[in-house]
Amino acid sequence: MHLVDLWLTRSLSMCLLLQSFVLMILCFHSASMCPKGCLCSHSGGLNVSCSNANLKEIPRDLPPETVLLYLDSNQITSIPNEIFKDLSQLRVLNLSKNGIEFIDEHAFKGVAETLQTLDLSDNRIKSVHKNAFNNLKARARIANNPWHCDCTLQQVLRSMASNHETANNVICKTSVLDEHAGRPFLNAANDADLCNLPKKTTDYAMLVTMFGWFTMVISYVVYYVRQNQEDARRHLEYLKSLPSRQKKPDEADDISTVKPVQCQSILGLFTAREIEERSDDEVCCERSRTGEPPKGTRGHLGSAGEEATWRSCTSGC
């Protein structure tokens, strides 16, 4: 019996010693994994507090079992891609009161599903990538940032949980519409759909461009017609200014010789030599004095046409 009691006493002492050793190892391990300048503690999980640590970037050696992470009141300016991808148990992330200006597209990859609270208030964030908060289930605080209200911000807020409350706390420092500057984003989004503004602007630009082309075409047609009218008027004035065409002497002779030649052919009393030697008027007048028309005609004249020609010949004598 004495041996049993002695064995149990020694076993209990060994168990207590072993338990203390394990706890010491765990505490030492946790202390050795805590980032420089941060404090780590266990309270419902591993809490890592790096507040007011003068950090200029997010530590990359954060313990994977971190549940609460406080990085507020530092000089952090950006959140790189996949910086929290190994913190699968992270539920609370506080990045307020920094100088954050840039949030990369995949900054919260790996924690978007598990994160419950995200604090990005009091920073210098103007805009974010439209996919930066994709699948984020956390209640986000993004107030007190110089937001530029545009279509991208509208898409981001619509994709976030509790977007109504979040959007109501966002104040537009600047906006695509000047009248929305200084107003809550929720009011601005209710007044106008910021994602339709570029389309409307494009439609107006196309309308103005088409009107400009139409005006140019009409102006060219009017100019072309007026120019042709002016050219036609000058051409007409030029034609009027030209001198009238006078008959040439040989044309007059050709016309004047028709009648004597017809007379001579009807009279038929002179040979070709006689016609050449005598003038047309002499032949015609001489024949009229004899009073004898050509033979073989009706009463000396063969037809009405020949009679008219005969009278025309004799009337000139």
Contacts in CASP RR format, 6 or more apart in sequence:
PFRMAT RR
TARGET T0000
AUTHOR 0000-0000-0000
METHOD contacts of the structure
MODEL  1
MHLVDLWLTRSLSMCLLLQSFVLMILCFHSASMCPKGCLCSHSGGLNVSC
SNANLKEIPRDLPPETVLLYLDSNQITSIPNEIFKDLSQLRVLNLSKNGI
EFIDEHAFKGVAETLQTLDLSDNRIKSVHKNAFNNLKARARIANNPWHCD
CTLQQVLRSMASNHETANNVICKTSVLDEHAGRPFLNAANDADLCNLPKK
TTDYAMLVTMFGWFTMVISYVVYYVRQNQEDARRHLEYLKSLPSRQKKPD
EADDISTVKPVQCQSILGLFTAREIEERSDDEVCCERSRTGEPPKGTRGH
LGSAGEEATWRSCTSGC
30 40 0 8 1.000
30 42 0 8 1.000
30 46 0 8 1.000
30 63 0 8 1.000
31 40 0 8 1.000
33 40 0 8 1.000
33 61 0 8 1.000
33 63 0 8 1.000
34 40 0 8 1.000
34 48 0 8 1.000
34 63 0 8 1.000
35 48 0 8 1.000
35 50 0 8 1.000
35 59 0 8 1.000
35 61 0 8 1.000
35 62 0 8 1.000
36 59 0 8 1.000
37 50 0 8 1.000
37 53 0 8 1.000
38 48 0 8 1.000
38 49 0 8 1.000
38 50 0 8 1.000
38 53 0 8 1.000
38 59 0 8 1.000
39 48 0 8 1.000
39 49 0 8 1.000
39 50 0 8 1.000
40 46 0 8 1.000
40 47 0 8 1.000
40 48 0 8 1.000
40 49 0 8 1.000
40 63 0 8 1.000
41 47 0 8 1.000
41 49 0 8 1.000
44 67 0 8 1.000
45 65 0 8 1.000
45 67 0 8 1.000
45 68 0 8 1.000
45 89 0 8 1.000
46 63 0 8 1.000
46 65 0 8 1.000
46 66 0 8 1.000
46 67 0 8 1.000
46 68 0 8 1.000
47 66 0 8 1.000
47 67 0 8 1.000
47 68 0 8 1.000
47 70 0 8 1.000
48 62 0 8 1.000
48 63 0 8 1.000
48 66 0 8 1.000
48 68 0 8 1.000
48 69 0 8 1.000
48 70 0 8 1.000
49 70 0 8 1.000
50 59 0 8 1.000
50 69 0 8 1.000
50 70 0 8 1.000
50 71 0 8 1.000
50 74 0 8 1.000
51 70 0 8 1.000
51 71 0 8 1.000
51 72 0 8 1.000
51 73 0 8 1.000
51 74 0 8 1.000
51 94 0 8 1.000
52 73 0 8 1.000
52 74 0 8 1.000
53 74 0 8 1.000
54 74 0 8 1.000
54 75 0 8 1.000
55 71 0 8 1.000
55 74 0 8 1.000
55 75 0 8 1.000
55 76 0 8 1.000
56 74 0 8 1.000
56 75 0 8 1.000
56 76 0 8 1.000
56 77 0 8 1.000
57 76 0 8 1.000
57 77 0 8 1.000
57 78 0 8 1.000
58 71 0 8 1.000
58 76 0 8 1.000
58 79 0 8 1.000
58 80 0 8 1.000
58 83 0 8 1.000
60 83 0 8 1.000
62 69 0 8 1.000
62 84 0 8 1.000
62 86 0 8 1.000
62 87 0 8 1.000
64 86 0 8 1.000
64 87 0 8 1.000
64 88 0 8 1.000
64 89 0 8 1.000
65 89 0 8 1.000
66 87 0 8 1.000
66 89 0 8 1.000
66 90 0 8 1.000
67 89 0 8 1.000
67 90 0 8 1.000
67 91 0 8 1.000
67 92 0 8 1.000
68 90 0 8 1.000
68 91 0 8 1.000
68 92 0 8 1.000
69 87 0 8 1.000
69 90 0 8 1.000
69 92 0 8 1.000
69 93 0 8 1.000
69 94 0 8 1.000
70 92 0 8 1.000
70 94 0 8 1.000
71 93 0 8 1.000
71 94 0 8 1.000
71 95 0 8 1.000
71 98 0 8 1.000
72 94 0 8 1.000
72 95 0 8 1.000
72 96 0 8 1.000
72 97 0 8 1.000
72 98 0 8 1.000
72 119 0 8 1.000
73 96 0 8 1.000
73 97 0 8 1.000
73 98 0 8 1.000
74 97 0 8 1.000
74 98 0 8 1.000
75 98 0 8 1.000
75 99 0 8 1.000
76 95 0 8 1.000
76 98 0 8 1.000
76 99 0 8 1.000
76 100 0 8 1.000
77 98 0 8 1.000
77 99 0 8 1.000
77 100 0 8 1.000
77 101 0 8 1.000
77 102 0 8 1.000
78 100 0 8 1.000
78 101 0 8 1.000
78 102 0 8 1.000
78 103 0 8 1.000
78 104 0 8 1.000
79 95 0 8 1.000
79 100 0 8 1.000
79 102 0 8 1.000
79 103 0 8 1.000
79 104 0 8 1.000
79 107 0 8 1.000
79 108 0 8 1.000
80 104 0 8 1.000
80 107 0 8 1.000
81 104 0 8 1.000
81 105 0 8 1.000
81 106 0 8 1.000
81 107 0 8 1.000
81 109 0 8 1.000
82 106 0 8 1.000
82 107 0 8 1.000
82 109 0 8 1.000
82 110 0 8 1.000
83 107 0 8 1.000
84 90 0 8 1.000
84 93 0 8 1.000
84 107 0 8 1.000
84 108 0 8 1.000
84 109 0 8 1.000
84 110 0 8 1.000
84 111 0 8 1.000
85 109 0 8 1.000
85 110 0 8 1.000
85 111 0 8 1.000
87 110 0 8 1.000
87 111 0 8 1.000
88 110 0 8 1.000
88 111 0 8 1.000
88 114 0 8 1.000
89 114 0 8 1.000
90 111 0 8 1.000
90 114 0 8 1.000
90 115 0 8 1.000
91 114 0 8 1.000
91 115 0 8 1.000
91 116 0 8 1.000
91 117 0 8 1.000
92 115 0 8 1.000
92 116 0 8 1.000
92 117 0 8 1.000
93 111 0 8 1.000
93 115 0 8 1.000
93 117 0 8 1.000
93 118 0 8 1.000
93 119 0 8 1.000
93 138 0 8 1.000
94 117 0 8 1.000
94 119 0 8 1.000
95 118 0 8 1.000
95 119 0 8 1.000
95 120 0 8 1.000
95 123 0 8 1.000
96 119 0 8 1.000
96 120 0 8 1.000
96 121 0 8 1.000
96 122 0 8 1.000
96 123 0 8 1.000
96 141 0 8 1.000
97 121 0 8 1.000
97 122 0 8 1.000
97 123 0 8 1.000
98 122 0 8 1.000
98 123 0 8 1.000
99 123 0 8 1.000
99 124 0 8 1.000
100 120 0 8 1.000
100 123 0 8 1.000
100 124 0 8 1.000
100 125 0 8 1.000
101 123 0 8 1.000
101 124 0 8 1.000
101 125 0 8 1.000
101 126 0 8 1.000
103 120 0 8 1.000
103 125 0 8 1.000
103 128 0 8 1.000
103 129 0 8 1.000
103 132 0 8 1.000
104 129 0 8 1.000
104 132 0 8 1.000
105 129 0 8 1.000
105 131 0 8 1.000
105 132 0 8 1.000
106 131 0 8 1.000
107 132 0 8 1.000
108 115 0 8 1.000
108 118 0 8 1.000
108 132 0 8 1.000
108 133 0 8 1.000
108 136 0 8 1.000
112 133 0 8 1.000
112 134 0 8 1.000
112 135 0 8 1.000
112 136 0 8 1.000
112 137 0 8 1.000
112 138 0 8 1.000
113 135 0 8 1.000
113 137 0 8 1.000
114 137 0 8 1.000
115 136 0 8 1.000
115 137 0 8 1.000
115 138 0 8 1.000
116 137 0 8 1.000
116 138 0 8 1.000
116 139 0 8 1.000
117 138 0 8 1.000
117 139 0 8 1.000
117 141 0 8 1.000
118 136 0 8 1.000
118 138 0 8 1.000
118 139 0 8 1.000
118 140 0 8 1.000
118 141 0 8 1.000
119 140 0 8 1.000
119 141 0 8 1.000
120 140 0 8 1.000
120 141 0 8 1.000
120 142 0 8 1.000
120 145 0 8 1.000
121 141 0 8 1.000
121 142 0 8 1.000
121 143 0 8 1.000
121 144 0 8 1.000
121 145 0 8 1.000
122 143 0 8 1.000
122 144 0 8 1.000
122 145 0 8 1.000
123 144 0 8 1.000
123 145 0 8 1.000
124 145 0 8 1.000
124 146 0 8 1.000
125 142 0 8 1.000
125 145 0 8 1.000
125 146 0 8 1.000
125 147 0 8 1.000
126 145 0 8 1.000
126 146 0 8 1.000
126 147 0 8 1.000
126 148 0 8 1.000
126 173 0 8 1.000
126 174 0 8 1.000
127 147 0 8 1.000
127 148 0 8 1.000
127 150 0 8 1.000
127 152 0 8 1.000
127 153 0 8 1.000
128 152 0 8 1.000
128 153 0 8 1.000
128 156 0 8 1.000
129 152 0 8 1.000
130 152 0 8 1.000
130 155 0 8 1.000
130 156 0 8 1.000
132 156 0 8 1.000
133 140 0 8 1.000
133 156 0 8 1.000
133 159 0 8 1.000
133 160 0 8 1.000
134 159 0 8 1.000
136 159 0 8 1.000
136 160 0 8 1.000
136 161 0 8 1.000
137 161 0 8 1.000
138 161 0 8 1.000
139 161 0 8 1.000
139 162 0 8 1.000
139 165 0 8 1.000
139 166 0 8 1.000
140 160 0 8 1.000
140 161 0 8 1.000
140 162 0 8 1.000
140 166 0 8 1.000
141 166 0 8 1.000
141 169 0 8 1.000
142 166 0 8 1.000
142 169 0 8 1.000
142 170 0 8 1.000
143 169 0 8 1.000
143 170 0 8 1.000
143 171 0 8 1.000
145 170 0 8 1.000
145 173 0 8 1.000
146 173 0 8 1.000
146 174 0 8 1.000
147 153 0 8 1.000
147 170 0 8 1.000
147 171 0 8 1.000
147 172 0 8 1.000
147 173 0 8 1.000
147 174 0 8 1.000
147 185 0 8 1.000
148 172 0 8 1.000
148 173 0 8 1.000
148 174 0 8 1.000
148 175 0 8 1.000
149 170 0 8 1.000
149 172 0 8 1.000
149 174 0 8 1.000
149 175 0 8 1.000
149 176 0 8 1.000
149 180 0 8 1.000
149 185 0 8 1.000
149 188 0 8 1.000
149 194 0 8 1.000
150 175 0 8 1.000
150 176 0 8 1.000
150 194 0 8 1.000
151 176 0 8 1.000
151 194 0 8 1.000
151 195 0 8 1.000
151 197 0 8 1.000
151 198 0 8 1.000
153 170 0 8 1.000
153 185 0 8 1.000
153 194 0 8 1.000
154 185 0 8 1.000
154 189 0 8 1.000
154 193 0 8 1.000
154 194 0 8 1.000
154 195 0 8 1.000
155 195 0 8 1.000
157 163 0 8 1.000
157 166 0 8 1.000
157 167 0 8 1.000
157 170 0 8 1.000
157 185 0 8 1.000
157 189 0 8 1.000
160 166 0 8 1.000
164 186 0 8 1.000
167 184 0 8 1.000
167 185 0 8 1.000
167 186 0 8 1.000
167 189 0 8 1.000
168 184 0 8 1.000
168 185 0 8 1.000
168 186 0 8 1.000
169 184 0 8 1.000
170 184 0 8 1.000
170 185 0 8 1.000
170 186 0 8 1.000
171 182 0 8 1.000
171 183 0 8 1.000
171 184 0 8 1.000
171 185 0 8 1.000
172 180 0 8 1.000
172 181 0 8 1.000
172 182 0 8 1.000
172 183 0 8 1.000
172 184 0 8 1.000
172 185 0 8 1.000
172 188 0 8 1.000
173 181 0 8 1.000
173 182 0 8 1.000
174 181 0 8 1.000
175 181 0 8 1.000
175 182 0 8 1.000
175 188 0 8 1.000
176 194 0 8 1.000
176 197 0 8 1.000
177 188 0 8 1.000
177 192 0 8 1.000
177 194 0 8 1.000
177 197 0 8 1.000
180 187 0 8 1.000
180 188 0 8 1.000
180 191 0 8 1.000
180 192 0 8 1.000
188 194 0 8 1.000
257 280 0 8 1.000
259 280 0 8 1.000
259 312 0 8 1.000
259 313 0 8 1.000
260 280 0 8 1.000
260 281 0 8 1.000
260 283 0 8 1.000
260 284 0 8 1.000
260 313 0 8 1.000
261 280 0 8 1.000
262 309 0 8 1.000
262 313 0 8 1.000
263 280 0 8 1.000
263 283 0 8 1.000
263 284 0 8 1.000
263 309 0 8 1.000
263 310 0 8 1.000
263 312 0 8 1.000
263 313 0 8 1.000
264 270 0 8 1.000
264 275 0 8 1.000
264 280 0 8 1.000
264 283 0 8 1.000
264 284 0 8 1.000
266 294 0 8 1.000
266 306 0 8 1.000
266 309 0 8 1.000
266 310 0 8 1.000
266 313 0 8 1.000
267 283 0 8 1.000
267 284 0 8 1.000
267 287 0 8 1.000
267 294 0 8 1.000
267 310 0 8 1.000
267 313 0 8 1.000
268 294 0 8 1.000
269 287 0 8 1.000
269 294 0 8 1.000
270 278 0 8 1.000
270 283 0 8 1.000
274 283 0 8 1.000
275 283 0 8 1.000
281 316 0 8 1.000
281 317 0 8 1.000
284 313 0 8 1.000
284 314 0 8 1.000
284 316 0 8 1.000
284 317 0 8 1.000
285 314 0 8 1.000
285 316 0 8 1.000
285 317 0 8 1.000
287 313 0 8 1.000
287 314 0 8 1.000
288 313 0 8 1.000
288 314 0 8 1.000
288 317 0 8 1.000
289 317 0 8 1.000
292 300 0 8 1.000
293 299 0 8 1.000
293 300 0 8 1.000
293 301 0 8 1.000
293 310 0 8 1.000
294 300 0 8 1.000
294 301 0 8 1.000
294 302 0 8 1.000
294 306 0 8 1.000
296 302 0 8 1.000
297 303 0 8 1.000
297 306 0 8 1.000
298 307 0 8 1.000
301 307 0 8 1.000
301 310 0 8 1.000
END
